[in-house]
Every structure is written in structure tokens, then in C-alpha cells.
């Protein structure tokens, strides 16, 4: 087996492939950004991401599972992360990739920033 001495990590912020088990806590039940965009537009064409295995993560109209192409295997490793940290924000996810687990979630503002935040000096 050939030794692999490096890895390339592709992070697609806000490009979800299905809800996580804690989706209800954050108002995200049914979330699936790629799946919903593909469905509402009649399908999307992402041939390179398809070859890397994107279609194996969720149903995406226009993106096949690699078992149906590429000789039955993906050209890359693929996966869907479930955060160990508490929270629902990009910063928490990026910190976790670097090994930092956040026990206290950052505040979120689903209805916009509060007056207290906007009035901070």
C-alpha cells in the first residue's frame, strides 16, 4: 500500500447534506442545503465533487453515488461530520477541525442581532 503523507480537507460552509441528531435544538429539522437546492432547481452538476463522493452523503438530484460511476469507488474519502461541540455556527465547526471542543455554544440570532449587541461600543 502506498504511504499517504498529506491530506486536503475541503470545507463547504453552509453546504449541508442533512440534519444532525441535535437539529431540533437549533430549529434545523429537515435541513439539507445541497438536496433542497438540487431539488428546487431541477438538479445540479458537480462532476468533481461527485467523483469525490458527494452523492454518497445524501440524495442530490444530478449528483450520483460513486457506486454508480468511477468504477464503483470514490476518488477521495468523504464524510459528514457531527460536531462534538455545542453550537451551530461556522466558528465552532472550524475550531473543532483544529481540535478545540467548545462546551458552551456561542449565541445565535435567528431573528437578527439584539439591541444590546448592536449598542455595544
SERO-450609 format. One line per field, with one value per atom (N, C-alpha, C, O, CB): x, y negated, z negated; residue in one letter; residue number from 0. Coordinates in Angstrom, 1 decimal. Each point is the difference from the previous one (the first is absolute). Glycine has a CB too. Layout:
<atoms>
c1 <- c(X; ...)
c2 <- c(Y; ...)
c3 <- c(Z; ...)
code <- c(A; ...)
pos <- c(NUM; ...)
</atoms>
This chain:
<atoms>
c1 <- c(0.8; -0.8; 0.9; 1.0; -2.9; 1.5; 0.8; -0.3; -1.1; 1.0; 1.2; -0.1; -0.5; 0.4; 1.5; -2.9; -0.5; 0.5; -0.3; -1.8; 2.8; 0.6; -0.7; 0.6; 1.5; -3.2; -0.7; -1.5; -0.4; 2.5; -2.9; -1.4; -0.5; 0.6; -0.9; -0.7; -0.6; -1.4; -0.8; 2.2; -1.8; -1.3; -0.8; 0.4; 0.4; -2.0; -0.8; -1.2; -0.8; 1.5; -0.8; -1.1; -1.0; 0.4; 1.1; -2.7; -1.0; -1.0; -1.0; 1.2; 0.1; -0.8; -1.5; -0.1; 2.1; -2.9; -1.4; -0.5; -1.0; 1.2; 0.5; -0.4; -0.3; 0.7; 0.8; -2.6; -0.3; -0.5; -0.6; 0.1; 0.6; -0.4; -0.9; 0.0; 2.1; -3.0; -1.0; 0.2; 1.1; -1.1; -1.1; 0.0; 0.8; 0.2; -2.5; 2.7; 0.7; -1.0; -1.0; 3.3; -1.9; -0.9; -0.5; -1.0; 2.2; -0.4; -0.4; -0.8; -0.1; 2.1; -2.4; -0.7; -1.2; -0.2; 0.9; -1.4; -1.2; 0.4; -0.7; -0.5; 2.3; 0.5; 0.2; 0.0; 1.0; -0.7; 0.4; -1.0; 0.4; 2.0; -3.5; -1.0; 0.4; -0.4; -0.3; 1.4; 0.6; -0.6; 0.6; 1.4; -3.2; -0.5; -0.3; -0.5; -0.6; 1.5; -0.2; 1.1; -0.1; -2.3; 3.4; 1.0; 0.8; 0.3; -0.1; 0.1; 0.8; 0.3; -0.7; -0.3; 1.9; 0.2; 0.2; -0.7; 1.7; 0.0; 0.3; -1.3; -0.3; 2.7; -3.0; -1.2; -1.1; -0.6; 1.2; -0.9; -1.1; 0.3; -0.9; 0.3; 1.8; 0.4; -0.1; -0.6; 2.1; -1.0; -0.1; -1.4; -0.4; 2.6; -3.0; -1.4; -0.8; -0.8; 0.9; 0.2; -0.8; 0.5; -0.7; 0.3; 1.6; 0.5; 0.0; 0.5; 0.9; -2.0; 0.0; 1.3; 0.1; -1.7; 2.5; 1.2; 1.2; -0.1; -1.0; 2.3; 1.2; 1.1; -0.1; -0.6; 1.7; 1.1; 1.3; 0.5; -1.8; 1.8; 1.2; 0.9; 0.2; -1.4; 1.7; 0.7; 1.2; 0.2; -1.0; 1.6; 1.2; -0.4; 0.6; 0.7; -2.3; -0.5; -0.6; 0.1; -0.4; -0.4; -0.6; 1.0; -0.1; -1.7; 2.9; 1.1; 0.7; 0.5; -0.1; -0.5; 0.6; -1.0; 0.4; 1.0; -2.6; -1.0; -1.1; -0.7; 2.6; -2.1; -1.1; -1.3; -0.8; 2.1; -1.6; -1.3; -0.3; -1.1; 1.2; 0.9; -0.1; -0.5; -0.4; 2.2; -1.8; -0.4; -1.5; -0.5; 2.8; -2.9; -1.5; -0.5; 0.8; -0.6; -1.5; -0.6; 0.1; -0.5; -1.1; 2.4; 0.2; -0.4; 0.8; 1.0; -2.9; -0.4; 1.1; 0.4; -2.8; 2.9; 1.1; 1.4; 0.9; -2.3; 1.5; 1.3; -0.2; -0.8; 1.5; -0.1; -0.1; 0.9; 0.9; -1.5; 0.2; 0.8; 1.2; -0.1; -1.8; 3.1; 1.2; -0.1; 0.7; 0.6; -2.2; -0.2; -0.6; 0.1; -0.4; -0.2; -0.6; 0.9; -0.3; -1.9; 3.4; 0.9; 1.5; 0.1; -1.8; 2.6; 1.4; 0.5; 0.8; -1.1; -0.3; 0.4; -0.4; 0.5; 1.4; -3.0; -0.5; 0.7; -0.3; -0.4; 1.6; 0.6; 0.3; 0.1; 1.0; -1.0; 0.3; 1.4; 0.9; -2.8; 2.2; 1.4; 0.6; 1.2; -1.6; -0.4; 0.4; -0.7; -1.0; 1.5; -0.1; -0.7; -1.1; 0.3; 1.7; -3.1; -1.1; -0.7; 0.1; -0.5; -0.2; -0.7; -0.8; 0.0; 1.8; -2.6; -0.9; 0.3; -0.1; -1.8; 2.2; 0.4; -1.1; -1.0; 3.2; -2.2; -0.9; 0.9; 0.8; -2.5; 1.4; 0.8; -0.1; -1.0; 0.7; 1.5; 0.0; -0.3; -0.4; 2.1; -1.4; -0.3; -1.4; -0.8; 3.0; -2.6; -1.3; 0.0; 0.9; -1.3; -0.6; -0.1; -0.4; -0.1; 1.8; -2.0; -0.5; 0.6; -0.7; -1.4; 3.4; 0.6; 1.3; 0.6; -1.6; 1.4; 1.2; 1.2; 0.9; -2.0; 1.3; 1.2; 0.2; 1.1; -1.4; -0.8; 0.1; 0.4; 0.9; -2.7; 1.3; 0.4; 1.4; 0.7; -3.0; 2.8; 1.4; 0.9; 1.1; -1.7; 0.3; 0.8; 0.1; 1.0; -1.7; -0.4; 0.0; 0.9; 0.6; -3.0; 2.4; 0.9; 1.5; 0.8; -2.4; 1.9; 1.3; 0.2; 1.1; -1.0; -1.1; 0.1; -0.5; 0.2; 1.7; -2.6; -0.6; -1.4; -0.8; 2.5; -2.1; -1.4; -0.6; 0.5; -0.1; -1.5; -0.6; -1.2; -0.9; 1.6; -0.6; -1.1; -1.2; -1.1; 2.9; -1.5; -1.1; -0.2; 0.9; -0.2; -1.9; -0.3; 0.0; -0.3; -1.1; 1.9; -0.1; -1.4; -0.8; 3.1; -2.7; -1.4; -0.4; 0.9; -0.8; -1.3; -0.5; -1.1; -0.6; 1.2; -0.9; -0.9; -1.0; 0.1; 1.6; -2.6; -0.9; -0.9; -0.5; 0.6; -0.3; -0.9; 0.8; -0.6; -1.3; 3.1; 0.9; 0.7; -0.3; -1.2; 2.5; 0.7; -0.9; -0.8; 3.0; -1.9; -0.8; 0.5; 1.1; -1.5; -0.5; 0.4; 1.3; 0.8; -3.2; 2.5; 1.2; 1.3; 1.0; -2.4; 1.3; 1.2; 0.3; 1.1; -1.6; -0.5; 0.1; 0.5; 0.7; -2.5; 1.4; 0.4; 1.4; 0.5; -2.9; 3.0; 1.4; 0.9; 0.0; -0.4; 1.3; 1.0; 1.1; 0.9; -1.3)
c2 <- c(1.2; -1.2; -1.2; -0.1; 1.3; -2.2; -1.3; -0.8; -0.2; 0.3; -0.7; -0.9; -1.3; -0.6; 1.8; -1.7; -1.4; -0.9; 0.3; 0.7; -2.0; -0.9; -1.4; -0.9; 2.2; -1.4; -1.3; 0.2; 1.0; -2.3; 0.3; 0.1; -1.4; -1.0; 2.9; -2.0; -1.2; 0.0; 1.0; -1.3; -0.6; -0.1; -1.1; -1.1; 2.0; -0.5; -1.0; -0.3; 1.0; -0.2; -2.0; -0.4; -0.8; -1.1; 1.2; 0.3; -0.8; -0.6; 0.6; 0.9; -2.7; -0.6; -0.2; -0.4; -0.8; 1.4; -0.2; 0.9; -0.3; -2.0; 3.4; 0.9; 1.4; 0.9; -2.2; 1.3; 1.2; 1.1; -0.1; -1.4; 2.7; 1.3; 0.8; 1.2; -1.2; -0.7; 0.6; -0.4; -0.4; 2.3; -1.8; -0.4; 0.9; 1.1; -2.1; 0.5; 0.7; 0.4; -0.6; -0.6; 2.1; 0.4; -1.1; 0.1; 2.1; -3.3; -1.1; -1.1; -1.1; 1.6; -0.2; -1.0; -0.7; -1.2; 2.5; -0.5; -0.6; -1.1; -1.0; 3.2; -2.1; -1.0; -1.4; -1.0; 2.9; -1.8; -1.3; -0.4; -0.8; 1.4; 0.1; -0.4; 0.5; -0.7; -1.3; 3.1; 0.4; 1.3; 0.7; -1.9; 1.6; 1.3; -0.1; -1.0; 1.4; 0.7; 0.0; -0.7; -0.1; 0.3; -0.7; -0.8; 1.0; 1.1; -2.8; 1.2; 0.7; -0.9; 0.0; 2.2; -3.1; -1.1; 0.5; -0.4; -1.0; 2.3; 0.5; 0.7; -0.2; 0.5; 0.6; 0.7; -0.9; 0.2; 1.7; -3.0; -0.9; -0.9; -0.2; 0.3; -0.6; -0.8; 0.8; -0.4; -0.9; 2.6; 0.8; 0.3; 0.0; 1.0; -0.7; 0.3; -1.2; 0.2; 1.5; -2.9; -1.1; -0.6; -0.8; 0.3; 0.9; -0.5; 1.0; -0.2; -1.3; 2.7; 1.1; 0.8; 0.8; -2.2; 1.2; 0.7; -0.9; -1.1; 3.1; -1.6; -0.7; 0.9; 1.2; -2.7; 0.8; 0.8; -0.4; -1.1; 1.1; 1.0; -0.2; 1.3; 0.8; -2.3; 1.6; 1.2; 0.4; 1.1; -1.5; -0.6; 0.3; 0.4; 0.9; -2.5; 0.9; 0.3; 1.4; 0.8; -3.2; 2.7; 1.3; 1.1; 1.0; -2.0; 0.8; 1.0; 0.2; 1.0; -1.6; -0.5; 0.1; 0.7; 0.3; -2.4; 2.3; 0.7; -0.8; 0.5; 0.9; -2.7; -0.8; 0.7; -0.1; -1.9; 2.7; 0.6; 1.2; 0.4; -1.1; 1.1; 1.1; -0.5; 0.8; 0.5; -2.6; -0.6; -0.2; 0.1; -1.2; 0.8; -0.3; 0.0; 0.1; -1.5; 1.4; 0.0; -1.4; -0.9; 2.8; -2.0; -1.3; 0.2; 0.6; -1.4; 0.2; 0.1; -0.5; -1.1; 0.9; 1.1; -0.4; 0.5; -0.1; -1.9; 2.4; 0.5; 1.5; 0.3; -2.6; 3.2; 1.4; 0.5; -0.7; 1.0; 0.8; 0.7; 0.6; 0.4; 0.1; -0.5; 0.5; 1.5; 0.5; -2.3; 2.5; 1.4; 0.2; 1.0; -0.5; -1.6; 0.0; -0.5; 0.0; -0.3; -0.1; -0.6; 0.3; 0.7; -2.5; 1.2; 0.1; 1.4; 0.3; -2.5; 3.2; 1.3; 0.6; 1.0; -1.4; -0.2; 0.5; -0.5; 0.4; 1.5; -2.9; -0.5; -1.5; -0.5; 2.7; -2.9; -1.4; -0.3; 0.9; -1.2; -0.8; -0.4; -0.6; -0.3; -0.1; 0.1; -0.6; 0.6; 0.8; -2.9; 1.8; 0.4; -1.1; -1.2; 2.4; -0.8; -1.0; 0.3; 1.1; -1.4; -0.7; 0.2; -1.2; -1.0; 2.5; -1.3; -1.0; -0.1; 1.1; -0.7; -1.5; -0.2; -0.3; -0.7; -0.1; 1.3; -0.3; -0.7; 0.7; 1.2; -3.1; -0.7; 0.6; 0.4; -2.5; 2.1; 0.4; -1.2; 0.1; 1.8; -3.1; -1.2; -0.4; 0.5; -1.3; 0.0; -0.6; -1.2; -0.8; 1.7; -1.1; -1.2; 0.3; 1.2; -2.2; -0.1; 0.1; -1.1; -0.7; 1.8; -1.3; -1.1; 0.4; 1.0; -2.6; 0.9; 0.3; 0.0; 0.9; -1.9; 0.0; 0.0; 1.2; 0.6; -3.1; 3.0; 1.2; 1.2; 0.8; -1.6; 0.9; 1.1; -0.1; 1.1; -1.0; -1.2; -0.2; 0.3; 0.6; -2.3; 1.2; 0.3; 1.5; 0.5; -2.7; 2.9; 1.4; 0.8; 0.9; -1.1; -0.2; 0.6; -0.2; 0.9; -1.4; -0.6; -0.2; 0.7; -0.1; -2.1; 2.9; 0.7; -0.7; 0.6; 0.4; -2.1; -0.7; 0.3; -0.2; -1.6; 2.4; 0.3; -1.1; -0.2; 2.7; -3.1; -1.1; 0.6; 0.5; -2.2; 1.6; 0.5; -1.0; 0.4; 0.9; -2.6; -1.0; -0.6; -0.5; 0.0; 0.7; -0.5; -1.6; -0.7; 2.7; -2.5; -1.4; -0.4; 0.9; -0.9; -1.2; -0.4; 0.0; -0.3; -1.1; 1.7; -0.1; -1.1; -0.3; 2.8; -3.0; -1.1; 0.3; -0.6; -1.0; 2.6; 0.3; -1.1; 0.1; 2.2; -3.3; -1.1; -1.3; -1.1; 2.2; -1.0; -1.2; -0.3; 0.6; -1.5; 0.0; -0.3; -0.8; -0.8; 0.7; 0.3; -0.7; -1.4; -0.3; 2.5; -3.0; -1.4; -0.1; -0.9; 0.2; 1.6; 0.0; 0.2; -0.6; 1.4; 0.1; 0.3; -1.2; -0.4; 2.9; -3.1; -1.1; -1.2; -0.9; 1.8; -1.1; -1.2; 0.1; -0.9; 0.5; 1.6; 0.2; -1.0; -0.3; 2.7; -3.1; -0.9; 0.6; -0.6; -0.8)
c3 <- c(0.0; 0.0; 0.0; -0.7; -0.5; 2.0; 0.1; -1.2; -0.4; 2.9; -3.1; -1.1; 0.4; 1.0; -2.1; 0.4; 0.3; -1.1; -1.2; 2.3; -0.7; -1.0; -0.1; -0.6; 1.0; 0.2; -0.2; 0.3; 0.6; 0.1; -1.1; 0.2; 0.4; -0.4; -1.2; 2.4; 0.4; -0.6; 0.4; 1.7; -2.9; -0.6; 0.7; 0.1; -2.3; 2.8; 0.7; -1.0; -0.3; 2.7; -2.8; -0.9; 0.8; 0.5; -2.6; 2.2; 0.8; -1.0; -0.4; 2.4; -2.5; -1.0; 0.5; 1.2; -2.1; 0.1; 0.3; 1.2; 0.7; -1.6; 1.1; 1.1; -0.6; 0.1; 1.6; -2.5; -0.7; 0.8; 1.1; -2.9; 1.3; 0.6; -0.9; -0.1; 1.5; -2.1; -0.9; -1.5; -0.4; 2.0; -2.3; -1.4; -0.8; 0.3; 0.0; -1.5; -1.0; -1.1; -0.1; 0.7; -1.5; -1.0; -0.9; -0.6; 0.6; -0.2; -0.8; 0.7; -0.5; -0.9; 2.7; 0.8; -0.7; 0.2; 1.8; -2.7; -0.7; -1.0; -0.1; 0.3; -0.8; -1.0; 0.7; -0.7; -0.7; 2.7; 0.7; 1.1; 0.8; -1.3; 0.5; 1.0; 1.4; 1.0; -2.4; 1.5; 1.3; 0.5; 0.9; -1.5; 0.1; 0.5; 1.5; 0.5; -2.8; 3.0; 1.5; 0.8; 1.2; -1.7; -0.2; 0.7; 1.0; -0.4; -1.6; 3.1; 1.0; 1.2; 1.0; -1.7; 0.5; 1.0; 1.4; 0.9; -2.7; 2.0; 1.3; 0.6; 1.2; -1.8; -0.2; 0.5; 0.4; 1.1; -2.5; 0.6; 0.3; 1.2; 0.8; -3.2; 2.5; 1.2; 1.2; 1.0; -2.4; 1.4; 1.2; 0.4; 1.2; -1.8; -0.4; 0.3; 0.5; 1.0; -2.8; 1.3; 0.4; 1.4; 0.6; -3.0; 2.8; 1.3; 1.1; 1.1; -2.4; 1.0; 1.0; 0.1; 0.9; 0.4; -2.3; 0.0; 0.1; 0.6; 0.4; -1.5; 0.1; 0.6; -0.1; -1.9; 2.6; 0.7; -0.8; 0.2; 2.1; -3.0; -0.8; 0.3; -1.0; -0.8; 3.0; 0.3; -0.8; -0.3; 2.5; -2.6; -0.8; -1.4; -0.6; 2.0; -2.0; -1.4; 0.1; -1.0; 0.4; 1.7; 0.1; 0.0; -0.6; 1.9; -0.6; 0.1; -1.4; -0.3; 2.7; -3.2; -1.4; -1.0; -1.1; 1.6; -0.1; -0.8; -0.6; -0.8; 0.3; 1.0; -0.6; 0.1; -1.0; 1.6; 0.4; 0.2; -1.0; -0.1; 2.5; -3.0; -1.0; -1.3; -0.9; 2.0; -1.3; -1.3; -0.2; -1.1; 1.0; 1.2; 0.0; 1.4; 0.9; -3.0; 2.2; 1.4; 0.5; -0.5; -0.1; 1.8; 0.6; 1.5; 0.7; -2.4; 2.1; 1.4; 1.0; -0.1; -0.6; 1.5; 1.0; -0.5; 0.8; -0.1; -1.9; -0.5; -0.4; -0.9; 0.1; 1.5; -0.2; -1.2; -0.3; 2.7; -2.9; -1.0; 0.8; 1.1; -2.7; 1.0; 0.7; 0.3; 0.8; -1.9; 0.4; 0.3; 1.4; 0.6; -3.0; 3.0; 1.3; 1.1; 1.1; -2.2; 0.7; 1.0; -0.6; -1.0; 1.8; -0.2; -0.4; -0.3; -0.9; -0.1; 1.7; -0.2; -1.3; -0.5; 1.9; -2.0; -1.3; -1.2; -1.1; 2.3; -1.1; -1.2; 0.2; 1.1; -1.5; -0.7; -0.1; 0.3; -0.4; -1.2; 2.1; 0.2; -1.3; 0.0; 2.5; -3.4; -1.3; -1.2; 0.2; 1.0; -2.3; -1.2; -0.3; 0.3; -1.3; 0.6; -0.2; -1.3; -0.6; 3.0; -3.0; -1.2; -0.4; 0.6; -1.3; -0.3; -0.6; -1.4; -0.7; 2.4; -2.2; -1.4; -0.9; 0.3; 0.5; -2.0; -1.1; -1.0; -0.6; 1.1; -0.8; -1.0; -1.4; -0.4; 1.7; -2.0; -1.4; -0.8; -1.2; 1.7; 0.0; -0.7; -0.1; 0.8; -0.1; -1.6; -0.1; 0.9; 0.0; -2.3; 3.1; 0.8; 1.5; 0.4; -1.9; 2.2; 1.4; 0.8; 0.7; -1.5; 0.7; 0.8; 0.6; -0.3; -1.3; 2.6; 0.8; -0.9; 0.2; 1.8; -2.9; -0.8; -0.8; -0.1; 0.0; -0.5; -0.8; 0.8; -0.4; -1.0; 2.6; 0.9; 0.4; 0.1; 0.8; -0.6; 0.4; -1.1; 0.1; 1.6; -2.9; -1.2; -0.2; -0.4; -0.6; 1.2; -0.3; 1.0; -0.4; -0.5; 2.1; 1.0; -0.5; 0.3; 1.6; -2.6; -0.5; -1.4; -0.6; 1.9; -1.8; -1.2; -1.3; -1.1; 2.2; -1.0; -1.1; -0.2; 0.9; -0.6; -1.4; -0.3; -0.8; -1.1; 1.3; 0.2; -0.7; -0.8; 0.6; 1.2; -3.1; -0.9; -0.1; -0.3; -1.0; 1.5; -0.1; 1.4; 0.6; -3.0; 2.9; 1.3; 0.1; -1.0; 1.4; 0.7; 0.2; 0.2; 0.5; 0.6; -1.4; 0.2; 1.5; 0.9; -3.0; 2.5; 1.3; 0.0; -1.0; 1.6; 0.6; 0.1; 1.2; 1.0; -2.0; 0.8; 1.1; 0.4; 1.2; -2.0; 0.0; 0.3; 0.2; -0.1; -1.2; 1.5; 0.2; -1.4; -1.0; 2.8; -1.7; -1.2; -0.9; 0.4; 0.9; -2.6; -1.1; -0.1; 0.5; -1.7; 0.6; -0.2; -0.9; 0.3; -0.1; -1.2; -0.8; 0.8; -0.3; -1.6; 2.8; 0.9; 0.9; 0.2; -0.3; 0.7; 0.9; -0.7; 0.6; 0.8; -2.7; -0.7; -0.7; -0.6; 0.3; 0.4; -0.6; 0.6; 1.2; -1.7; -0.4; 0.5; 0.9; 0.5; -2.5)
code <- c(X; X; X; X; X; X; X; X; X; X; X; X; X; X; X; X; X; X; X; X; X; X; X; X; X; X; X; X; X; X; X; X; X; X; X; X; X; X; X; X; X; X; X; X; X; X; X; X; X; X; X; X; X; X; X; X; X; X; X; X; X; X; X; X; X; X; X; X; X; X; X; X; X; X; X; X; X; X; X; X; X; X; X; X; X; X; X; X; X; X; X; X; X; X; X; X; X; X; X; X; X; X; X; X; X; X; X; X; X; X; X; X; X; X; X; X; X; X; X; X; X; X; X; X; X; X; X; X; X; X; X; X; X; X; X; X; X; X; X; X; X; X; X; X; X; X; X; X; X; X; X; X; X; X; X; X; X; X; X; X; X; X; X; X; X; X; X; X; X; X; X; X; X; X; X; X; X; X; X; X; X; X; X; X; X; X; X; X; X; X; X; X; X; X; X; X; X; X; X; X; X; X; X; X; X; X; X; X; X; X; X; X; X; X; X; X; X; X; X; X; X; X; X; X; X; X; X; X; X; X; X; X; X; X; X; X; X; X; X; X; X; X; X; X; X; X; X; X; X; X; X; X; X; X; X; X; X; X; X; X; X; X; X; X; X; X; X; X; X; X; X; X; X; X; X; X; X; X; X; X; X; X; X; X; X; X; X; X; X; X; X; X; X; X; X; X; X; X; X; X; X; X; X; X; X; X; X; X; X; X; X; X; X; X; X; X; X; X; X; X; X; X; X; X; X; X; X; X; X; X; X; X; X; X; X; X; X; X; X; X; X; X; X; X; X; X; X; X; X; X; X; X; X; X; X; X; X; X; X; X; X; X; X; X; X; X; X; X; X; X; X; X; X; X; X; X; X; X; X; X; X; X; X; X; X; X; X; X; X; X; X; X; X; X; X; X; X; X; X; X; X; X; X; X; X; X; X; X; X; X; X; X; X; X; X; X; X; X; X; X; X; X; X; X; X; X; X; X; X; X; X; X; X; X; X; X; X; X; X; X; X; X; X; X; X; X; X; X; X; X; X; X; X; X; X; X; X; X; X; X; X; X; X; X; X; X; X; X; X; X; X; X; X; X; X; X; X; X; X; X; X; X; X; X; X; X; X; X; X; X; X; X; X; X; X; X; X; X; X; X; X; X; X; X; X; X; X; X; X; X; X; X; X; X; X; X; X; X; X; X; X; X; X; X; X; X; X; X; X; X; X; X; X; X; X; X; X; X; X; X; X; X; X; X; X; X; X; X; X; X; X; X; X; X; X; X; X; X; X; X; X; X; X; X; X; X; X; X; X; X; X; X; X; X; X; X; X; X; X; X; X; X; X; X; X; X; X; X; X; X; X; X; X; X; X; X; X; X; X; X; X; X; X; X; X)
pos <- c(0; 0; 0; 0; 0; 1; 1; 1; 1; 1; 2; 2; 2; 2; 2; 3; 3; 3; 3; 3; 4; 4; 4; 4; 4; 5; 5; 5; 5; 5; 6; 6; 6; 6; 6; 7; 7; 7; 7; 7; 8; 8; 8; 8; 8; 9; 9; 9; 9; 9; 10; 10; 10; 10; 10; 11; 11; 11; 11; 11; 12; 12; 12; 12; 12; 13; 13; 13; 13; 13; 14; 14; 14; 14; 14; 15; 15; 15; 15; 15; 16; 16; 16; 16; 16; 17; 17; 17; 17; 17; 18; 18; 18; 18; 18; 19; 19; 19; 19; 19; 20; 20; 20; 20; 20; 21; 21; 21; 21; 21; 22; 22; 22; 22; 22; 23; 23; 23; 23; 23; 24; 24; 24; 24; 24; 25; 25; 25; 25; 25; 26; 26; 26; 26; 26; 27; 27; 27; 27; 27; 28; 28; 28; 28; 28; 29; 29; 29; 29; 29; 30; 30; 30; 30; 30; 31; 31; 31; 31; 31; 32; 32; 32; 32; 32; 33; 33; 33; 33; 33; 34; 34; 34; 34; 34; 35; 35; 35; 35; 35; 36; 36; 36; 36; 36; 37; 37; 37; 37; 37; 38; 38; 38; 38; 38; 39; 39; 39; 39; 39; 40; 40; 40; 40; 40; 41; 41; 41; 41; 41; 42; 42; 42; 42; 42; 43; 43; 43; 43; 43; 44; 44; 44; 44; 44; 45; 45; 45; 45; 45; 46; 46; 46; 46; 46; 47; 47; 47; 47; 47; 48; 48; 48; 48; 48; 49; 49; 49; 49; 49; 50; 50; 50; 50; 50; 51; 51; 51; 51; 51; 52; 52; 52; 52; 52; 53; 53; 53; 53; 53; 54; 54; 54; 54; 54; 55; 55; 55; 55; 55; 56; 56; 56; 56; 56; 57; 57; 57; 57; 57; 58; 58; 58; 58; 58; 59; 59; 59; 59; 59; 60; 60; 60; 60; 60; 61; 61; 61; 61; 61; 62; 62; 62; 62; 62; 63; 63; 63; 63; 63; 64; 64; 64; 64; 64; 65; 65; 65; 65; 65; 66; 66; 66; 66; 66; 67; 67; 67; 67; 67; 68; 68; 68; 68; 68; 69; 69; 69; 69; 69; 70; 70; 70; 70; 70; 71; 71; 71; 71; 71; 72; 72; 72; 72; 72; 73; 73; 73; 73; 73; 74; 74; 74; 74; 74; 75; 75; 75; 75; 75; 76; 76; 76; 76; 76; 77; 77; 77; 77; 77; 78; 78; 78; 78; 78; 79; 79; 79; 79; 79; 80; 80; 80; 80; 80; 81; 81; 81; 81; 81; 82; 82; 82; 82; 82; 83; 83; 83; 83; 83; 84; 84; 84; 84; 84; 85; 85; 85; 85; 85; 86; 86; 86; 86; 86; 87; 87; 87; 87; 87; 88; 88; 88; 88; 88; 89; 89; 89; 89; 89; 90; 90; 90; 90; 90; 91; 91; 91; 91; 91; 92; 92; 92; 92; 92; 93; 93; 93; 93; 93; 94; 94; 94; 94; 94; 95; 95; 95; 95; 95; 96; 96; 96; 96; 96; 97; 97; 97; 97; 97; 98; 98; 98; 98; 98; 99; 99; 99; 99; 99; 100; 100; 100; 100; 100; 101; 101; 101; 101; 101; 102; 102; 102; 102; 102; 103; 103; 103; 103; 103; 104; 104; 104; 104; 104; 105; 105; 105; 105; 105; 106; 106; 106; 106; 106; 107; 107; 107; 107; 107; 108; 108; 108; 108; 108; 109; 109; 109; 109; 109; 110; 110; 110; 110; 110; 111; 111; 111; 111; 111; 112; 112; 112; 112; 112; 113; 113; 113; 113; 113; 114; 114; 114; 114; 114; 115; 115; 115; 115; 115; 116; 116; 116; 116; 116; 117; 117; 117; 117; 117; 118; 118; 118; 118; 118; 119; 119; 119; 119; 119; 120; 120; 120; 120; 120)
</atoms>
